[in-house]
Amino acid sequence: MRVLSTNFNMKISNIIAGVLIAGVAVTAFAAHGERKPSGQLSTKCADINQLPTLDCAPAPSSVFSHSGRLWVAWSYAGHVYVSYSDDKAKTFSLPVSVNRVPEKISARGENRPKIALNNKGGIYVSWTTPLKKRFSGNVRFSYSNNNGKSFSTPITVNDNLDITGHRFEALGVADNGNIYLAWLDKRDRLKAEKAAKKYHGAALYYSWSEDGGKNFHRNQKIIDHSCECCRVAIDTDKKNLPVIVWRNIYGKNTRDHALVNFNAPDKPAKPVRVSFDNWQVDACPHHGPDISISDETEEYHLVWFDNAEKRHGLFYMRMDKNNKQSAPIAFGNYKAGASHPSVLTKGNKVWLSWKEFDGKKESLWVQLSSDNGGSWGKAASIAETTAGSDYAFLMMDAHGVYIQWKTTQEGFQLINIDESVVKAAQ
Amino acid sequence: MKVLLVICSLFFSFVIYASNAPAVFKTDSYQQLVVDKNPPFLMVMWSLDCPPCIKELSMLGSVYKAHPDLNLVLVSTDSIARADDINQLLKKSGLSSIDSRVFSDASVQHLRYAIDPAWYGELPRSYFHKQDKTRKAISGLLDMNLVVSWLKVNSP
């Protein structure tokens, strides 16, 4: 019954999507006479007789389980779907719809559905649903306790329901099962604007669940005046607490990065500034940071992008739990558009990945340190594409390190980047 | 069902066509645009997903009202699927008669590169094209006085 009902909802929304896509394609053709009707992929995705596939998804997220199963969350036509692969993304299970009632889902660049697992088979999914007003949205959450066969009715995690921004959520699950969500929130900005006061940017809010996502604690604010359109990054530490990194606004308009760690789930420490590039701009960079925490040394490995006149490009920095920071190291080729970095650490190894573009090809780059970020091997280009790509994300299972990279031509890829692969590509 | 799909497609196509969708901006559009617009002109890249861009459009609307000779082209980095939202916002900002384009669904990297390899996608991003064919790029919300004084020096 559950399956039938899910399929029914999916079909209805696919019909709507099909009509919309067909409408837009025909329109574009009619209006300009130069645009081809939707390509093969869109036609396949719009086929109401077929389940959508990962190929239809604009911005997926994935994570490995302890057993090496790859779980992917993605969205298409008003639904978040979860599917899995037991053969490293060669084949996938049929997708399961997370939200039975279709809703808008933010899935482009900095925004995408997120997926995280706990140690006991719990699967957690979050996403942002845009609301009617521009730049407004709610943070949505759902879980599965039956190995992804079905998902709980989605809940809204932000406890302020003003039609304003509660977006760019980041999802982290600690080893003890605590679930953390942090996001950019404009409730205070709305309040200020109603009182005819100026409020720059958004605020960073968070909440957490200690019962597997059935209930979330009251939302708490971490800081006012974050940048408002860059993704937020999260990882969890040995004490089962989150560490969050985001682009903040310092002073009038300096968009550098900040980090917060916690003394307890309800006790965020004072945020620390982690980048000092002084990018002063009243703009949307659409370019958020990343973090990976070392299990052994408990150090934070951070990457970010800035575009200040003097200090620009991609940067890596290491920070210990007492907030002692290493000197940032620039990586990637700024002149080749190095962008959208990802970082991952395992043992004493640290991987960096990013994208570059030479005017024809987008390339995926990796750089590896085998001494905890102290020194770095040569950067290696490990994949290319010519027709556009999503951001790249580093990830690992018990045996190896991979990059998720979805490209228009090649589709969803899981690229192995074990040390031998990187060395061979150098 | 197929009949319904066709009818709906035609309906949607009529609705969007009637609302005068912005022209599609492709990888070779910029070079042609520089010829067609006959510098000096101002090209502003923006997106529906960018809060400062909305302020920028409102500011440009005020400048345009006071200076109807403003040679301006607006390029949205959104997709043609959002043509209605784009048109609505331009109308609200008093910019519905301005030359408006929207990114094609070619790779965003390719489109950005065709305009400026040194542009990392931050928005708004403005290009002041001078008569001598040089240009100056500025990231972030423009100061209205800057636009007006540029206009005084670079009146078409």
HADDOCK unambig.tbl for C-alpha pairs under 7 A between the chains (distance, minus, plus):
assign (segid A and resid 19 and name CA) (segid B and resid 5 and name CA) 5.72 0.50 0.50
assign (segid A and resid 19 and name CA) (segid B and resid 8 and name CA) 6.16 0.50 0.50
assign (segid A and resid 19 and name CA) (segid B and resid 9 and name CA) 5.95 0.50 0.50
assign (segid A and resid 22 and name CA) (segid B and resid 9 and name CA) 5.54 0.50 0.50
assign (segid A and resid 23 and name CA) (segid B and resid 8 and name CA) 6.92 0.50 0.50
assign (segid A and resid 23 and name CA) (segid B and resid 9 and name CA) 3.96 0.50 0.50
assign (segid A and resid 23 and name CA) (segid B and resid 10 and name CA) 6.52 0.50 0.50
assign (segid A and resid 23 and name CA) (segid B and resid 12 and name CA) 4.89 0.50 0.50
assign (segid A and resid 23 and name CA) (segid B and resid 13 and name CA) 5.24 0.50 0.50
assign (segid A and resid 24 and name CA) (segid B and resid 12 and name CA) 6.96 0.50 0.50
assign (segid A and resid 24 and name CA) (segid B and resid 13 and name CA) 6.36 0.50 0.50
assign (segid A and resid 24 and name CA) (segid B and resid 81 and name CA) 6.10 0.50 0.50
assign (segid A and resid 26 and name CA) (segid B and resid 9 and name CA) 6.89 0.50 0.50
assign (segid A and resid 26 and name CA) (segid B and resid 13 and name CA) 5.98 0.50 0.50
assign (segid A and resid 27 and name CA) (segid B and resid 13 and name CA) 4.12 0.50 0.50
assign (segid A and resid 27 and name CA) (segid B and resid 16 and name CA) 6.58 0.50 0.50
assign (segid A and resid 27 and name CA) (segid B and resid 17 and name CA) 6.11 0.50 0.50
assign (segid A and resid 31 and name CA) (segid B and resid 17 and name CA) 5.92 0.50 0.50
assign (segid A and resid 135 and name CA) (segid B and resid 49 and name CA) 6.96 0.50 0.50
assign (segid A and resid 281 and name CA) (segid B and resid 139 and name CA) 6.84 0.50 0.50
assign (segid A and resid 281 and name CA) (segid B and resid 140 and name CA) 5.35 0.50 0.50
assign (segid A and resid 282 and name CA) (segid B and resid 52 and name CA) 6.83 0.50 0.50
assign (segid A and resid 282 and name CA) (segid B and resid 140 and name CA) 4.59 0.50 0.50
assign (segid A and resid 282 and name CA) (segid B and resid 141 and name CA) 5.35 0.50 0.50
assign (segid A and resid 283 and name CA) (segid B and resid 52 and name CA) 5.94 0.50 0.50
assign (segid A and resid 283 and name CA) (segid B and resid 122 and name CA) 6.32 0.50 0.50
assign (segid A and resid 283 and name CA) (segid B and resid 123 and name CA) 5.27 0.50 0.50
assign (segid A and resid 283 and name CA) (segid B and resid 124 and name CA) 5.94 0.50 0.50
assign (segid A and resid 283 and name CA) (segid B and resid 139 and name CA) 6.74 0.50 0.50
assign (segid A and resid 283 and name CA) (segid B and resid 140 and name CA) 4.16 0.50 0.50
assign (segid A and resid 283 and name CA) (segid B and resid 141 and name CA) 6.17 0.50 0.50
assign (segid A and resid 284 and name CA) (segid B and resid 50 and name CA) 5.92 0.50 0.50
assign (segid A and resid 284 and name CA) (segid B and resid 122 and name CA) 5.40 0.50 0.50
assign (segid A and resid 284 and name CA) (segid B and resid 123 and name CA) 5.13 0.50 0.50
assign (segid A and resid 285 and name CA) (segid B and resid 121 and name CA) 6.75 0.50 0.50
assign (segid A and resid 285 and name CA) (segid B and resid 122 and name CA) 4.18 0.50 0.50
assign (segid A and resid 285 and name CA) (segid B and resid 123 and name CA) 6.53 0.50 0.50
assign (segid A and resid 286 and name CA) (segid B and resid 122 and name CA) 6.36 0.50 0.50
assign (segid A and resid 337 and name CA) (segid B and resid 120 and name CA) 6.89 0.50 0.50
assign (segid A and resid 359 and name CA) (segid B and resid 110 and name CA) 6.49 0.50 0.50
assign (segid A and resid 359 and name CA) (segid B and resid 113 and name CA) 6.21 0.50 0.50
assign (segid A and resid 387 and name CA) (segid B and resid 107 and name CA) 5.63 0.50 0.50
assign (segid A and resid 388 and name CA) (segid B and resid 107 and name CA) 4.24 0.50 0.50
assign (segid A and resid 388 and name CA) (segid B and resid 108 and name CA) 6.86 0.50 0.50
assign (segid A and resid 388 and name CA) (segid B and resid 109 and name CA) 6.74 0.50 0.50
